[in-house]
Amino acid sequence: MKNLLIAAGAMVGVIGMRMILSLTVSEQAAEVFCRTALGILFFYYAIRIGVNRRKRKNVAEAKTA
């Protein structure tokens, strides 16, 4: 649950930065930043979910052994 809140906060931060970039630099730069940042966040949390599951599985196996 904590990871979900952190991911949601990161997305809010990316949206805020996109708004600031679109006002200060250009809409194209903001779009490139947003797409890149959201892609990185998606893959980071997808990999993190897999790693956390593997760790929990190893801990559960260690407790039963």
Phi and psi in radians as a Rosetta constraint file:
Dihedral C 1 N 2 CA 2 C 2 CIRCULARHARMONIC -1.090 0.35
Dihedral N 2 CA 2 C 2 N 3 CIRCULARHARMONIC -0.713 0.35
Dihedral C 2 N 3 CA 3 C 3 CIRCULARHARMONIC -1.124 0.35
Dihedral N 3 CA 3 C 3 N 4 CIRCULARHARMONIC -0.617 0.35
Dihedral C 3 N 4 CA 4 C 4 CIRCULARHARMONIC -1.128 0.35
Dihedral N 4 CA 4 C 4 N 5 CIRCULARHARMONIC -0.732 0.35
Dihedral C 4 N 5 CA 5 C 5 CIRCULARHARMONIC -1.168 0.35
Dihedral N 5 CA 5 C 5 N 6 CIRCULARHARMONIC -0.660 0.35
Dihedral C 5 N 6 CA 6 C 6 CIRCULARHARMONIC -1.153 0.35
Dihedral N 6 CA 6 C 6 N 7 CIRCULARHARMONIC -0.738 0.35
Dihedral C 6 N 7 CA 7 C 7 CIRCULARHARMONIC -1.113 0.35
Dihedral N 7 CA 7 C 7 N 8 CIRCULARHARMONIC -0.723 0.35
Dihedral C 7 N 8 CA 8 C 8 CIRCULARHARMONIC -1.125 0.35
Dihedral N 8 CA 8 C 8 N 9 CIRCULARHARMONIC -0.705 0.35
Dihedral C 8 N 9 CA 9 C 9 CIRCULARHARMONIC -1.114 0.35
Dihedral N 9 CA 9 C 9 N 10 CIRCULARHARMONIC -0.677 0.35
Dihedral C 9 N 10 CA 10 C 10 CIRCULARHARMONIC -1.132 0.35
Dihedral N 10 CA 10 C 10 N 11 CIRCULARHARMONIC -0.686 0.35
Dihedral C 10 N 11 CA 11 C 11 CIRCULARHARMONIC -1.145 0.35
Dihedral N 11 CA 11 C 11 N 12 CIRCULARHARMONIC -0.690 0.35
Dihedral C 11 N 12 CA 12 C 12 CIRCULARHARMONIC -1.096 0.35
Dihedral N 12 CA 12 C 12 N 13 CIRCULARHARMONIC -0.696 0.35
Dihedral C 12 N 13 CA 13 C 13 CIRCULARHARMONIC -1.116 0.35
Dihedral N 13 CA 13 C 13 N 14 CIRCULARHARMONIC -0.704 0.35
Dihedral C 13 N 14 CA 14 C 14 CIRCULARHARMONIC -1.135 0.35
Dihedral N 14 CA 14 C 14 N 15 CIRCULARHARMONIC -0.732 0.35
Dihedral C 14 N 15 CA 15 C 15 CIRCULARHARMONIC -1.119 0.35
Dihedral N 15 CA 15 C 15 N 16 CIRCULARHARMONIC -0.713 0.35
Dihedral C 15 N 16 CA 16 C 16 CIRCULARHARMONIC -1.091 0.35
Dihedral N 16 CA 16 C 16 N 17 CIRCULARHARMONIC -0.764 0.35
Dihedral C 16 N 17 CA 17 C 17 CIRCULARHARMONIC -1.128 0.35
Dihedral N 17 CA 17 C 17 N 18 CIRCULARHARMONIC -0.627 0.35
Dihedral C 17 N 18 CA 18 C 18 CIRCULARHARMONIC -1.098 0.35
Dihedral N 18 CA 18 C 18 N 19 CIRCULARHARMONIC -0.730 0.35
Dihedral C 18 N 19 CA 19 C 19 CIRCULARHARMONIC -1.113 0.35
Dihedral N 19 CA 19 C 19 N 20 CIRCULARHARMONIC -0.755 0.35
Dihedral C 19 N 20 CA 20 C 20 CIRCULARHARMONIC -1.138 0.35
Dihedral N 20 CA 20 C 20 N 21 CIRCULARHARMONIC -0.776 0.35
Dihedral C 20 N 21 CA 21 C 21 CIRCULARHARMONIC -1.121 0.35
Dihedral N 21 CA 21 C 21 N 22 CIRCULARHARMONIC -0.659 0.35
Dihedral C 21 N 22 CA 22 C 22 CIRCULARHARMONIC -1.186 0.35
Dihedral N 22 CA 22 C 22 N 23 CIRCULARHARMONIC -0.503 0.35
Dihedral C 22 N 23 CA 23 C 23 CIRCULARHARMONIC -1.420 0.35
Dihedral N 23 CA 23 C 23 N 24 CIRCULARHARMONIC -0.630 0.35
Dihedral C 23 N 24 CA 24 C 24 CIRCULARHARMONIC -1.615 0.35
Dihedral N 24 CA 24 C 24 N 25 CIRCULARHARMONIC -0.717 0.35
Dihedral C 24 N 25 CA 25 C 25 CIRCULARHARMONIC -1.802 0.35
Dihedral N 25 CA 25 C 25 N 26 CIRCULARHARMONIC -1.445 0.35
Dihedral C 25 N 26 CA 26 C 26 CIRCULARHARMONIC -2.885 0.35
Dihedral N 26 CA 26 C 26 N 27 CIRCULARHARMONIC 2.840 0.35
Dihedral C 26 N 27 CA 27 C 27 CIRCULARHARMONIC -1.166 0.35
Dihedral N 27 CA 27 C 27 N 28 CIRCULARHARMONIC -0.623 0.35
Dihedral C 27 N 28 CA 28 C 28 CIRCULARHARMONIC -1.145 0.35
Dihedral N 28 CA 28 C 28 N 29 CIRCULARHARMONIC -0.756 0.35
Dihedral C 28 N 29 CA 29 C 29 CIRCULARHARMONIC -1.116 0.35
Dihedral N 29 CA 29 C 29 N 30 CIRCULARHARMONIC -0.687 0.35
Dihedral C 29 N 30 CA 30 C 30 CIRCULARHARMONIC -1.128 0.35
Dihedral N 30 CA 30 C 30 N 31 CIRCULARHARMONIC -0.704 0.35
Dihedral C 30 N 31 CA 31 C 31 CIRCULARHARMONIC -1.154 0.35
Dihedral N 31 CA 31 C 31 N 32 CIRCULARHARMONIC -0.745 0.35
Dihedral C 31 N 32 CA 32 C 32 CIRCULARHARMONIC -1.103 0.35
Dihedral N 32 CA 32 C 32 N 33 CIRCULARHARMONIC -0.785 0.35
Dihedral C 32 N 33 CA 33 C 33 CIRCULARHARMONIC -1.045 0.35
Dihedral N 33 CA 33 C 33 N 34 CIRCULARHARMONIC -0.817 0.35
Dihedral C 33 N 34 CA 34 C 34 CIRCULARHARMONIC -1.096 0.35
Dihedral N 34 CA 34 C 34 N 35 CIRCULARHARMONIC -0.822 0.35
Dihedral C 34 N 35 CA 35 C 35 CIRCULARHARMONIC -1.100 0.35
Dihedral N 35 CA 35 C 35 N 36 CIRCULARHARMONIC -0.744 0.35
Dihedral C 35 N 36 CA 36 C 36 CIRCULARHARMONIC -1.152 0.35
Dihedral N 36 CA 36 C 36 N 37 CIRCULARHARMONIC -0.826 0.35
Dihedral C 36 N 37 CA 37 C 37 CIRCULARHARMONIC -1.132 0.35
Dihedral N 37 CA 37 C 37 N 38 CIRCULARHARMONIC -0.732 0.35
Dihedral C 37 N 38 CA 38 C 38 CIRCULARHARMONIC -1.198 0.35
Dihedral N 38 CA 38 C 38 N 39 CIRCULARHARMONIC -0.621 0.35
Dihedral C 38 N 39 CA 39 C 39 CIRCULARHARMONIC -1.110 0.35
Dihedral N 39 CA 39 C 39 N 40 CIRCULARHARMONIC -0.771 0.35
Dihedral C 39 N 40 CA 40 C 40 CIRCULARHARMONIC -1.101 0.35
Dihedral N 40 CA 40 C 40 N 41 CIRCULARHARMONIC -0.779 0.35
Dihedral C 40 N 41 CA 41 C 41 CIRCULARHARMONIC -1.076 0.35
Dihedral N 41 CA 41 C 41 N 42 CIRCULARHARMONIC -0.744 0.35
Dihedral C 41 N 42 CA 42 C 42 CIRCULARHARMONIC -1.043 0.35
Dihedral N 42 CA 42 C 42 N 43 CIRCULARHARMONIC -0.898 0.35
Dihedral C 42 N 43 CA 43 C 43 CIRCULARHARMONIC -1.213 0.35
Dihedral N 43 CA 43 C 43 N 44 CIRCULARHARMONIC -0.590 0.35
Dihedral C 43 N 44 CA 44 C 44 CIRCULARHARMONIC -1.064 0.35
Dihedral N 44 CA 44 C 44 N 45 CIRCULARHARMONIC -0.847 0.35
Dihedral C 44 N 45 CA 45 C 45 CIRCULARHARMONIC -1.301 0.35
Dihedral N 45 CA 45 C 45 N 46 CIRCULARHARMONIC -0.508 0.35
Dihedral C 45 N 46 CA 46 C 46 CIRCULARHARMONIC -1.136 0.35
Dihedral N 46 CA 46 C 46 N 47 CIRCULARHARMONIC -0.759 0.35
Dihedral C 46 N 47 CA 47 C 47 CIRCULARHARMONIC -1.193 0.35
Dihedral N 47 CA 47 C 47 N 48 CIRCULARHARMONIC -0.694 0.35
Dihedral C 47 N 48 CA 48 C 48 CIRCULARHARMONIC -1.105 0.35
Dihedral N 48 CA 48 C 48 N 49 CIRCULARHARMONIC -0.646 0.35
Dihedral C 48 N 49 CA 49 C 49 CIRCULARHARMONIC -1.089 0.35
Dihedral N 49 CA 49 C 49 N 50 CIRCULARHARMONIC -0.772 0.35
Dihedral C 49 N 50 CA 50 C 50 CIRCULARHARMONIC -1.101 0.35
Dihedral N 50 CA 50 C 50 N 51 CIRCULARHARMONIC -0.729 0.35
Dihedral C 50 N 51 CA 51 C 51 CIRCULARHARMONIC -1.151 0.35
Dihedral N 51 CA 51 C 51 N 52 CIRCULARHARMONIC -0.748 0.35
Dihedral C 51 N 52 CA 52 C 52 CIRCULARHARMONIC -1.133 0.35
Dihedral N 52 CA 52 C 52 N 53 CIRCULARHARMONIC -0.672 0.35
Dihedral C 52 N 53 CA 53 C 53 CIRCULARHARMONIC -1.112 0.35
Dihedral N 53 CA 53 C 53 N 54 CIRCULARHARMONIC -0.739 0.35
Dihedral C 53 N 54 CA 54 C 54 CIRCULARHARMONIC -1.109 0.35
Dihedral N 54 CA 54 C 54 N 55 CIRCULARHARMONIC -0.725 0.35
Dihedral C 54 N 55 CA 55 C 55 CIRCULARHARMONIC -1.119 0.35
Dihedral N 55 CA 55 C 55 N 56 CIRCULARHARMONIC -0.771 0.35
Dihedral C 55 N 56 CA 56 C 56 CIRCULARHARMONIC -1.110 0.35
Dihedral N 56 CA 56 C 56 N 57 CIRCULARHARMONIC -0.651 0.35
Dihedral C 56 N 57 CA 57 C 57 CIRCULARHARMONIC -1.144 0.35
Dihedral N 57 CA 57 C 57 N 58 CIRCULARHARMONIC -0.736 0.35
Dihedral C 57 N 58 CA 58 C 58 CIRCULARHARMONIC -1.147 0.35
Dihedral N 58 CA 58 C 58 N 59 CIRCULARHARMONIC -0.665 0.35
Dihedral C 58 N 59 CA 59 C 59 CIRCULARHARMONIC -1.172 0.35
Dihedral N 59 CA 59 C 59 N 60 CIRCULARHARMONIC -0.734 0.35
Dihedral C 59 N 60 CA 60 C 60 CIRCULARHARMONIC -1.124 0.35
Dihedral N 60 CA 60 C 60 N 61 CIRCULARHARMONIC -0.694 0.35
Dihedral C 60 N 61 CA 61 C 61 CIRCULARHARMONIC -1.154 0.35
Dihedral N 61 CA 61 C 61 N 62 CIRCULARHARMONIC -0.647 0.35
Dihedral C 61 N 62 CA 62 C 62 CIRCULARHARMONIC -1.180 0.35
Dihedral N 62 CA 62 C 62 N 63 CIRCULARHARMONIC -0.612 0.35
Dihedral C 62 N 63 CA 63 C 63 CIRCULARHARMONIC -1.226 0.35
Dihedral N 63 CA 63 C 63 N 64 CIRCULARHARMONIC -0.616 0.35
Dihedral C 63 N 64 CA 64 C 64 CIRCULARHARMONIC -1.420 0.35
Dihedral N 64 CA 64 C 64 N 65 CIRCULARHARMONIC -0.365 0.35
